[in-house]
């Protein structure tokens, strides 16, 4: 299974949101802390690269191109990302 990078995220929560968006599109994805920043940034502040299987690259890029998320969708993604990172439960 060959993995290809399809996106970069400035933080771990942003990466979690991108991975969730791909998962919602039916595409398995993973994120990994990238580059030399590992030495100076840790945890949620570290830059992340998002990877998918090579055979799903085109679909993943297409899914990530659509910037038209409603405020409700953005809020839901942020809430889900927070829960996945161990944040407080939704009120």
KOLVOSE-922512 format. One record per residue (C-alpha): residue number from 0; x, y, z. Coordinates in Angstrom, 3 decimals. Layout:
BEGIN
<k=NUM	c1=X	c2=Y	c3=Z>
...
END
This chain:
BEGIN
<k=0	c1=0.000	c2=0.000	c3=0.000>
<k=1	c1=1.611	c2=3.238	c3=-1.172>
<k=2	c1=0.648	c2=6.424	c3=0.640>
<k=3	c1=0.677	c2=9.892	c3=-0.905>
<k=4	c1=0.438	c2=13.295	c3=0.754>
<k=5	c1=-2.715	c2=15.205	c3=-0.174>
<k=6	c1=-2.739	c2=18.078	c3=2.320>
<k=7	c1=-0.829	c2=19.883	c3=5.031>
<k=8	c1=-2.344	c2=21.152	c3=8.254>
<k=9	c1=-0.919	c2=23.802	c3=10.533>
<k=10	c1=-1.937	c2=21.959	c3=13.692>
<k=11	c1=-3.132	c2=18.606	c3=14.948>
<k=12	c1=-6.773	c2=19.748	c3=15.372>
<k=13	c1=-6.798	c2=20.992	c3=11.770>
<k=14	c1=-5.361	c2=17.645	c3=10.633>
<k=15	c1=-8.085	c2=15.799	c3=12.566>
<k=16	c1=-10.719	c2=17.886	c3=10.773>
<k=17	c1=-9.201	c2=17.115	c3=7.354>
<k=18	c1=-8.981	c2=13.394	c3=8.136>
<k=19	c1=-12.631	c2=13.466	c3=9.303>
<k=20	c1=-13.695	c2=15.202	c3=6.107>
<k=21	c1=-11.942	c2=12.543	c3=4.026>
<k=22	c1=-13.467	c2=9.780	c3=6.160>
<k=23	c1=-16.910	c2=11.290	c3=5.560>
<k=24	c1=-16.149	c2=11.080	c3=1.818>
<k=25	c1=-15.358	c2=7.376	c3=2.238>
<k=26	c1=-11.581	c2=7.774	c3=2.054>
<k=27	c1=-9.278	c2=6.378	c3=4.734>
<k=28	c1=-6.604	c2=8.898	c3=5.721>
<k=29	c1=-3.934	c2=9.421	c3=8.349>
<k=30	c1=-1.843	c2=12.350	c3=9.536>
<k=31	c1=1.736	c2=12.521	c3=10.683>
<k=32	c1=3.877	c2=15.265	c3=12.183>
<k=33	c1=6.115	c2=16.540	c3=9.400>
<k=34	c1=9.641	c2=17.663	c3=8.758>
<k=35	c1=12.193	c2=19.217	c3=11.022>
<k=36	c1=9.477	c2=20.968	c3=12.998>
<k=37	c1=9.174	c2=17.769	c3=15.037>
<k=38	c1=12.216	c2=18.931	c3=16.961>
<k=39	c1=10.733	c2=22.295	c3=17.914>
<k=40	c1=6.974	c2=21.714	c3=17.969>
<k=41	c1=5.120	c2=19.020	c3=19.808>
<k=42	c1=1.523	c2=17.951	c3=20.209>
<k=43	c1=-1.333	c2=19.975	c3=18.827>
<k=44	c1=0.879	c2=22.833	c3=17.578>
<k=45	c1=2.976	c2=20.679	c3=15.248>
<k=46	c1=2.559	c2=20.834	c3=11.476>
<k=47	c1=0.873	c2=17.707	c3=10.085>
<k=48	c1=0.775	c2=16.079	c3=6.634>
<k=49	c1=-2.309	c2=14.114	c3=5.604>
<k=50	c1=-1.822	c2=10.875	c3=3.643>
<k=51	c1=-4.167	c2=8.598	c3=1.683>
<k=52	c1=-3.627	c2=5.455	c3=-0.362>
<k=53	c1=-2.325	c2=6.360	c3=-3.834>
<k=54	c1=-5.391	c2=4.892	c3=-5.536>
<k=55	c1=-7.612	c2=7.387	c3=-3.673>
<k=56	c1=-5.471	c2=10.492	c3=-4.282>
<k=57	c1=-7.663	c2=12.073	c3=-6.980>
<k=58	c1=-10.872	c2=11.571	c3=-4.985>
<k=59	c1=-9.214	c2=12.911	c3=-1.825>
<k=60	c1=-7.981	c2=16.047	c3=-3.564>
<k=61	c1=-11.436	c2=16.573	c3=-5.040>
<k=62	c1=-13.073	c2=16.143	c3=-1.624>
<k=63	c1=-10.682	c2=18.696	c3=-0.118>
<k=64	c1=-11.144	c2=21.249	c3=-2.919>
<k=65	c1=-14.766	c2=21.978	c3=-2.017>
<k=66	c1=-14.486	c2=24.922	c3=0.391>
<k=67	c1=-18.243	c2=25.299	c3=0.712>
<k=68	c1=-18.797	c2=24.172	c3=4.262>
<k=69	c1=-21.647	c2=25.708	c3=6.174>
<k=70	c1=-21.080	c2=27.176	c3=9.622>
<k=71	c1=-22.912	c2=24.152	c3=11.059>
<k=72	c1=-20.604	c2=21.740	c3=9.204>
<k=73	c1=-17.524	c2=23.622	c3=10.405>
<k=74	c1=-18.821	c2=23.599	c3=13.978>
<k=75	c1=-19.561	c2=19.854	c3=13.792>
<k=76	c1=-16.082	c2=19.115	c3=12.423>
<k=77	c1=-14.445	c2=21.241	c3=15.106>
<k=78	c1=-16.503	c2=19.559	c3=17.817>
<k=79	c1=-15.624	c2=16.083	c3=16.519>
<k=80	c1=-11.942	c2=17.008	c3=16.316>
<k=81	c1=-12.057	c2=18.235	c3=19.915>
<k=82	c1=-13.649	c2=14.997	c3=21.122>
<k=83	c1=-11.070	c2=12.916	c3=19.246>
<k=84	c1=-8.334	c2=14.922	c3=20.946>
<k=85	c1=-9.867	c2=14.341	c3=24.380>
<k=86	c1=-11.492	c2=17.735	c3=24.707>
<k=87	c1=-14.548	c2=18.524	c3=26.790>
<k=88	c1=-17.878	c2=16.965	c3=25.726>
<k=89	c1=-20.347	c2=19.017	c3=23.718>
<k=90	c1=-22.904	c2=20.995	c3=25.722>
END
